[in-house]
Amino acid sequence: MNGERMGRTVPTYRMTAEMMIDSWKDYRRALPQEDREVFDRMVNRIRMHASASTYAIFNDPFEGAVLSMLLEQEKELDKLRREAAGHAGLDR
């Protein structure tokens, strides 16, 4: 093989996402503790949807990260709306 490396030449989305997340470590460190916990949950949402982002093949991996975070936030909002609607029905 004459010293040539075999294997991937393009990093996977998961690898790229982890590099992106790692680049945010100084920002995270500057946050108050309570915000760091929220930030960590937000970052984990990127990891949760890494497979979908890999499949989508975005030109900019940040697109997949943002869509992953927005999707999970929308799911949380839907859950809160359903809970609020259920409680509103009990008040009648």
CNS distance restraints for C-alpha pairs under 8 A (distance, minus, plus):
assign (resid   1 and name CA) (resid   5 and name CA) 7.97 0.50 0.50
assign (resid  11 and name CA) (resid  15 and name CA) 5.86 0.50 0.50
assign (resid  11 and name CA) (resid  16 and name CA) 6.24 0.50 0.50
assign (resid  12 and name CA) (resid  16 and name CA) 6.20 0.50 0.50
assign (resid  12 and name CA) (resid  54 and name CA) 7.37 0.50 0.50
assign (resid  13 and name CA) (resid  17 and name CA) 5.88 0.50 0.50
assign (resid  13 and name CA) (resid  50 and name CA) 6.72 0.50 0.50
assign (resid  13 and name CA) (resid  53 and name CA) 6.95 0.50 0.50
assign (resid  13 and name CA) (resid  54 and name CA) 5.35 0.50 0.50
assign (resid  13 and name CA) (resid  61 and name CA) 7.02 0.50 0.50
assign (resid  14 and name CA) (resid  18 and name CA) 6.16 0.50 0.50
assign (resid  14 and name CA) (resid  47 and name CA) 7.36 0.50 0.50
assign (resid  14 and name CA) (resid  50 and name CA) 5.97 0.50 0.50
assign (resid  14 and name CA) (resid  54 and name CA) 7.66 0.50 0.50
assign (resid  15 and name CA) (resid  19 and name CA) 6.24 0.50 0.50
assign (resid  16 and name CA) (resid  20 and name CA) 6.13 0.50 0.50
assign (resid  16 and name CA) (resid  61 and name CA) 7.19 0.50 0.50
assign (resid  17 and name CA) (resid  21 and name CA) 6.07 0.50 0.50
assign (resid  17 and name CA) (resid  46 and name CA) 7.51 0.50 0.50
assign (resid  17 and name CA) (resid  47 and name CA) 7.66 0.50 0.50
assign (resid  17 and name CA) (resid  50 and name CA) 7.96 0.50 0.50
assign (resid  17 and name CA) (resid  61 and name CA) 7.01 0.50 0.50
assign (resid  17 and name CA) (resid  62 and name CA) 7.97 0.50 0.50
assign (resid  17 and name CA) (resid  65 and name CA) 7.45 0.50 0.50
assign (resid  18 and name CA) (resid  22 and name CA) 5.93 0.50 0.50
assign (resid  19 and name CA) (resid  23 and name CA) 6.18 0.50 0.50
assign (resid  20 and name CA) (resid  24 and name CA) 6.74 0.50 0.50
assign (resid  21 and name CA) (resid  25 and name CA) 6.99 0.50 0.50
assign (resid  21 and name CA) (resid  43 and name CA) 7.12 0.50 0.50
assign (resid  24 and name CA) (resid  28 and name CA) 6.26 0.50 0.50
assign (resid  25 and name CA) (resid  29 and name CA) 6.04 0.50 0.50
assign (resid  26 and name CA) (resid  30 and name CA) 6.28 0.50 0.50
assign (resid  27 and name CA) (resid  31 and name CA) 6.65 0.50 0.50
assign (resid  28 and name CA) (resid  36 and name CA) 5.97 0.50 0.50
assign (resid  28 and name CA) (resid  39 and name CA) 7.15 0.50 0.50
assign (resid  29 and name CA) (resid  36 and name CA) 7.51 0.50 0.50
assign (resid  31 and name CA) (resid  35 and name CA) 5.83 0.50 0.50
assign (resid  31 and name CA) (resid  36 and name CA) 5.79 0.50 0.50
assign (resid  32 and name CA) (resid  36 and name CA) 6.25 0.50 0.50
assign (resid  33 and name CA) (resid  37 and name CA) 6.52 0.50 0.50
assign (resid  34 and name CA) (resid  38 and name CA) 6.70 0.50 0.50
assign (resid  35 and name CA) (resid  39 and name CA) 5.98 0.50 0.50
assign (resid  36 and name CA) (resid  40 and name CA) 6.02 0.50 0.50
assign (resid  37 and name CA) (resid  41 and name CA) 6.40 0.50 0.50
assign (resid  38 and name CA) (resid  42 and name CA) 6.21 0.50 0.50
assign (resid  39 and name CA) (resid  43 and name CA) 6.16 0.50 0.50
assign (resid  40 and name CA) (resid  44 and name CA) 6.16 0.50 0.50
assign (resid  41 and name CA) (resid  45 and name CA) 6.56 0.50 0.50
assign (resid  42 and name CA) (resid  46 and name CA) 7.13 0.50 0.50
assign (resid  42 and name CA) (resid  69 and name CA) 6.28 0.50 0.50
assign (resid  43 and name CA) (resid  47 and name CA) 6.91 0.50 0.50
assign (resid  43 and name CA) (resid  69 and name CA) 7.72 0.50 0.50
assign (resid  44 and name CA) (resid  48 and name CA) 6.22 0.50 0.50
assign (resid  45 and name CA) (resid  49 and name CA) 6.62 0.50 0.50
assign (resid  45 and name CA) (resid  68 and name CA) 5.97 0.50 0.50
assign (resid  45 and name CA) (resid  69 and name CA) 5.46 0.50 0.50
assign (resid  45 and name CA) (resid  72 and name CA) 6.72 0.50 0.50
assign (resid  46 and name CA) (resid  50 and name CA) 6.26 0.50 0.50
assign (resid  46 and name CA) (resid  64 and name CA) 7.60 0.50 0.50
assign (resid  46 and name CA) (resid  65 and name CA) 5.06 0.50 0.50
assign (resid  46 and name CA) (resid  66 and name CA) 7.65 0.50 0.50
assign (resid  46 and name CA) (resid  68 and name CA) 5.33 0.50 0.50
assign (resid  46 and name CA) (resid  69 and name CA) 6.14 0.50 0.50
assign (resid  48 and name CA) (resid  68 and name CA) 7.64 0.50 0.50
assign (resid  49 and name CA) (resid  53 and name CA) 6.37 0.50 0.50
assign (resid  49 and name CA) (resid  68 and name CA) 5.78 0.50 0.50
assign (resid  50 and name CA) (resid  54 and name CA) 6.01 0.50 0.50
assign (resid  50 and name CA) (resid  64 and name CA) 7.76 0.50 0.50
assign (resid  51 and name CA) (resid  55 and name CA) 6.22 0.50 0.50
assign (resid  52 and name CA) (resid  56 and name CA) 6.15 0.50 0.50
assign (resid  53 and name CA) (resid  57 and name CA) 6.41 0.50 0.50
assign (resid  53 and name CA) (resid  58 and name CA) 7.11 0.50 0.50
assign (resid  53 and name CA) (resid  61 and name CA) 7.75 0.50 0.50
assign (resid  53 and name CA) (resid  64 and name CA) 5.06 0.50 0.50
assign (resid  53 and name CA) (resid  65 and name CA) 7.75 0.50 0.50
assign (resid  54 and name CA) (resid  58 and name CA) 7.86 0.50 0.50
assign (resid  58 and name CA) (resid  63 and name CA) 6.66 0.50 0.50
assign (resid  58 and name CA) (resid  64 and name CA) 6.78 0.50 0.50
assign (resid  60 and name CA) (resid  64 and name CA) 7.75 0.50 0.50
assign (resid  61 and name CA) (resid  65 and name CA) 6.55 0.50 0.50
assign (resid  62 and name CA) (resid  66 and name CA) 6.11 0.50 0.50
assign (resid  63 and name CA) (resid  67 and name CA) 6.09 0.50 0.50
assign (resid  64 and name CA) (resid  68 and name CA) 5.99 0.50 0.50
assign (resid  65 and name CA) (resid  69 and name CA) 6.33 0.50 0.50
assign (resid  66 and name CA) (resid  70 and name CA) 6.07 0.50 0.50
assign (resid  67 and name CA) (resid  71 and name CA) 5.91 0.50 0.50
assign (resid  68 and name CA) (resid  72 and name CA) 6.38 0.50 0.50
assign (resid  69 and name CA) (resid  73 and name CA) 6.22 0.50 0.50
assign (resid  70 and name CA) (resid  74 and name CA) 6.05 0.50 0.50
assign (resid  71 and name CA) (resid  75 and name CA) 6.27 0.50 0.50
assign (resid  72 and name CA) (resid  76 and name CA) 6.29 0.50 0.50
assign (resid  73 and name CA) (resid  77 and name CA) 6.20 0.50 0.50
assign (resid  74 and name CA) (resid  78 and name CA) 6.12 0.50 0.50
assign (resid  75 and name CA) (resid  79 and name CA) 6.27 0.50 0.50
assign (resid  76 and name CA) (resid  80 and name CA) 6.24 0.50 0.50
assign (resid  77 and name CA) (resid  81 and name CA) 6.06 0.50 0.50
assign (resid  78 and name CA) (resid  82 and name CA) 6.20 0.50 0.50
assign (resid  79 and name CA) (resid  83 and name CA) 6.20 0.50 0.50
assign (resid  80 and name CA) (resid  84 and name CA) 5.99 0.50 0.50
assign (resid  81 and name CA) (resid  85 and name CA) 6.02 0.50 0.50
assign (resid  82 and name CA) (resid  86 and name CA) 6.10 0.50 0.50
assign (resid  83 and name CA) (resid  87 and name CA) 6.21 0.50 0.50
assign (resid  84 and name CA) (resid  88 and name CA) 6.04 0.50 0.50
assign (resid  85 and name CA) (resid  89 and name CA) 6.25 0.50 0.50
assign (resid  86 and name CA) (resid  90 and name CA) 6.52 0.50 0.50
assign (resid  87 and name CA) (resid  91 and name CA) 6.49 0.50 0.50
assign (resid  88 and name CA) (resid  92 and name CA) 7.07 0.50 0.50
